[in-house]
């Protein structure tokens, strides 16, 4: 059975969300609203102010088990095409926050690589 256009588009979006949780983080921001450059500029002062200790702590930052379990559940439902509009909105918020954290972590790694 062939999925409807709406379901196919939703599945494509879910695959994009899942793929970009771990790689190419900025691309999802670009593809959704073109704000990657803005996000980079907004976060630049944070990365400039990082010392080695803060950078190391930022790199270790990850979701608590309860939050990660919820994200995993939403990702699964997204891949299956079963997200409600409310869940989709919630999932997108988690992904956005994850993107910001990932960008900050990448900047922290860059800070550490330049200092070693």
C-alpha positions as CSV (number, residue, x, y, z in Angstrom):
1,X,0.0,0.0,0.0
2,X,1.4,3.4,-1.0
3,X,1.4,6.1,1.6
4,X,-0.6,9.3,1.0
5,X,1.4,12.4,0.2
6,X,0.7,13.7,3.7
7,X,2.0,10.6,5.3
8,X,5.0,10.5,2.9
9,X,5.9,14.1,3.7
10,X,5.6,13.4,7.5
11,X,7.8,10.3,7.1
12,X,10.4,12.4,5.2
13,X,10.3,15.0,7.9
14,X,10.8,12.4,10.6
15,X,13.7,10.9,8.8
16,X,15.3,14.4,8.5
17,X,14.7,15.0,12.2
18,X,16.2,11.6,13.2
19,X,19.2,12.0,10.9
20,X,20.0,15.5,12.1
21,X,19.9,14.6,15.8
22,X,23.4,13.3,15.5
23,X,24.9,14.7,12.3
24,X,24.6,17.9,10.2
25,X,22.7,19.7,13.0
26,X,22.7,23.1,11.4
27,X,21.1,21.7,8.2
28,X,17.8,21.0,9.9
29,X,17.6,24.6,11.1
30,X,18.4,25.8,7.6
31,X,15.9,23.6,6.0
32,X,13.1,24.6,8.4
33,X,13.4,28.4,8.5
34,X,16.7,29.6,7.1
35,X,17.9,30.8,10.5
36,X,21.2,28.9,10.8
37,X,23.3,32.1,10.3
38,X,21.2,33.9,12.9
39,X,21.6,31.0,15.4
40,X,25.3,30.9,14.8
41,X,25.6,34.7,15.4
42,X,23.5,34.5,18.6
43,X,25.6,31.7,20.0
44,X,29.0,33.1,19.0
45,X,29.4,35.3,22.2
46,X,28.8,32.1,24.3
47,X,31.6,30.2,22.5
48,X,34.0,33.2,22.8
49,X,33.5,33.2,26.5
50,X,34.1,29.5,27.1
51,X,37.2,28.5,29.1
52,X,38.5,24.9,28.9
53,X,36.7,23.8,32.0
54,X,33.3,25.1,30.8
55,X,33.9,23.7,27.4
56,X,34.6,20.2,28.8
57,X,31.4,20.4,30.9
58,X,29.3,21.5,28.0
59,X,30.6,18.6,25.9
60,X,29.4,16.2,28.6
61,X,25.9,17.7,28.6
62,X,23.1,15.3,27.7
63,X,19.4,14.8,28.3
64,X,18.4,13.1,31.5
65,X,17.0,9.5,31.1
66,X,13.3,10.5,31.3
67,X,13.7,13.2,28.7
68,X,15.7,10.9,26.4
69,X,13.1,8.2,26.7
70,X,10.4,10.7,25.7
71,X,12.4,11.9,22.7
72,X,13.0,8.3,21.7
73,X,9.3,7.6,22.0
74,X,8.4,10.6,19.9
75,X,11.0,9.7,17.3
76,X,9.6,6.2,17.0
77,X,6.1,7.5,16.6
78,X,7.3,10.0,14.1
79,X,9.0,7.3,12.0
80,X,5.8,5.3,12.1
81,X,3.7,8.3,11.1
82,X,1.7,8.2,14.4
83,X,2.5,11.6,15.9
84,X,-0.5,13.8,16.9
85,X,-0.1,17.5,16.1
86,X,0.6,18.1,19.7
87,X,3.3,15.5,19.8
88,X,4.8,16.8,16.6
89,X,5.1,20.2,18.1
90,X,6.7,18.7,21.2
91,X,9.1,16.7,19.1
92,X,10.1,19.7,17.1
93,X,10.8,21.6,20.3
94,X,13.1,18.8,21.6
95,X,14.9,18.8,18.2
96,X,15.4,22.6,18.3
97,X,16.8,22.5,21.8
98,X,19.0,19.6,20.8
99,X,20.2,21.5,17.8
100,X,21.2,24.5,20.0
101,X,23.0,22.2,22.5
102,X,24.8,20.4,19.6
103,X,26.0,23.6,18.1
104,X,27.3,24.8,21.5
105,X,29.0,21.4,22.0
106,X,30.6,21.7,18.5
107,X,31.8,25.2,19.5
108,X,33.2,23.9,22.8
109,X,35.1,21.1,20.9
110,X,36.5,23.8,18.6
111,X,37.6,25.8,21.6
112,X,39.4,22.8,23.1
113,X,41.1,21.9,19.9
114,X,42.4,25.4,19.5
115,X,43.8,25.4,23.0
116,X,45.6,22.1,22.8
